[in-house]
Amino acid sequence: MIMLTTNDVAQVFDTILSIPGMNELVKIDLKISRKNVLLLNHVIERGLLAKVDDKASNLLTSVPEENLEELRSIGGECLLKAGLIELSEKLNALSGTTK
């Protein structure tokens, strides 16, 4: 079994993101429960706030900031459409996390 270094994995990830057509917009018709909207937004936020020494976040170092912001806005848009922005903010306040 070949073990890739973090740098190798980041290069592969960057290569995949560079494939022609990866910047094309796609329409996704998604119907999920409000519970999963909250969970999805939490996972996005948590992933984007990962610590620098976290191996998973090393993959994100090569991703442009505008793409990370787009992910954040997708989570926020899902919350808005589900009517859960206020609830999400209150849950974040209870857990001591902020955006």
MODELLER restraints for C-alpha pairs under 7 A, 6 or more apart:
rsr = mdl.restraints
at = mdl.atoms
rsr.add(forms.Gaussian(group=physical.xy_distance, feature=features.Distance(at['CA:10:A'], at['CA:58:A']), mean=6.97, stdev=0.5))
rsr.add(forms.Gaussian(group=physical.xy_distance, feature=features.Distance(at['CA:10:A'], at['CA:59:A']), mean=4.97, stdev=0.5))
rsr.add(forms.Gaussian(group=physical.xy_distance, feature=features.Distance(at['CA:13:A'], at['CA:59:A']), mean=6.91, stdev=0.5))
rsr.add(forms.Gaussian(group=physical.xy_distance, feature=features.Distance(at['CA:14:A'], at['CA:62:A']), mean=6.66, stdev=0.5))
rsr.add(forms.Gaussian(group=physical.xy_distance, feature=features.Distance(at['CA:34:A'], at['CA:82:A']), mean=6.23, stdev=0.5))
rsr.add(forms.Gaussian(group=physical.xy_distance, feature=features.Distance(at['CA:37:A'], at['CA:78:A']), mean=6.36, stdev=0.5))
rsr.add(forms.Gaussian(group=physical.xy_distance, feature=features.Distance(at['CA:37:A'], at['CA:79:A']), mean=6.45, stdev=0.5))
rsr.add(forms.Gaussian(group=physical.xy_distance, feature=features.Distance(at['CA:38:A'], at['CA:79:A']), mean=6.98, stdev=0.5))
rsr.add(forms.Gaussian(group=physical.xy_distance, feature=features.Distance(at['CA:38:A'], at['CA:88:A']), mean=6.93, stdev=0.5))
rsr.add(forms.Gaussian(group=physical.xy_distance, feature=features.Distance(at['CA:40:A'], at['CA:75:A']), mean=6.94, stdev=0.5))
rsr.add(forms.Gaussian(group=physical.xy_distance, feature=features.Distance(at['CA:41:A'], at['CA:75:A']), mean=4.64, stdev=0.5))
rsr.add(forms.Gaussian(group=physical.xy_distance, feature=features.Distance(at['CA:44:A'], at['CA:72:A']), mean=6.76, stdev=0.5))
rsr.add(forms.Gaussian(group=physical.xy_distance, feature=features.Distance(at['CA:44:A'], at['CA:75:A']), mean=6.78, stdev=0.5))
rsr.add(forms.Gaussian(group=physical.xy_distance, feature=features.Distance(at['CA:45:A'], at['CA:72:A']), mean=6.79, stdev=0.5))
rsr.add(forms.Gaussian(group=physical.xy_distance, feature=features.Distance(at['CA:50:A'], at['CA:57:A']), mean=5.83, stdev=0.5))
rsr.add(forms.Gaussian(group=physical.xy_distance, feature=features.Distance(at['CA:51:A'], at['CA:57:A']), mean=6.87, stdev=0.5))
rsr.add(forms.Gaussian(group=physical.xy_distance, feature=features.Distance(at['CA:52:A'], at['CA:58:A']), mean=6.97, stdev=0.5))
rsr.add(forms.Gaussian(group=physical.xy_distance, feature=features.Distance(at['CA:79:A'], at['CA:85:A']), mean=5.27, stdev=0.5))
rsr.add(forms.Gaussian(group=physical.xy_distance, feature=features.Distance(at['CA:92:A'], at['CA:98:A']), mean=6.07, stdev=0.5))
